[in-house]
Amino acid sequence: MFVVITKIDMVEGTDKEKKNKLKSLMTFIKNELHVHKVYLADKNTPQEMLNIFAENLQQQSICPVFWVSNKTGEGIQKLKSFLARLPKYDSYATQV
């Protein structure tokens, strides 16, 4: 599982208030959805971490949270890079 928060350009409040809102969401994900680690994937997240997110996504041990703005484009490239790293899902595979 991963979470994408959109319209970040419309979030009101000081930086501290925004961080508190995000921290509350991340705590909810961790506690209620039983995820071991919740990480914010922002513009400072290195590409290596995106690889780790994608590799561990199926184990439900990591839940990356992407913070994006469709208006300004902030965070879109990180999200696209992460999606490109996800393993391909072949729902039509047959067992021999």
Buried (B, 14 or more C-beta within 10 A) or exposed (E): EBBBBBEBEEEEEEEEEBEEBBEEBBEEBBEEEEBEEBBBBBEEBEEEBBEBBBEBBEEEEBBBBBBBBEEEEBBBEBBEBBEEBEEEEEEEEEEE
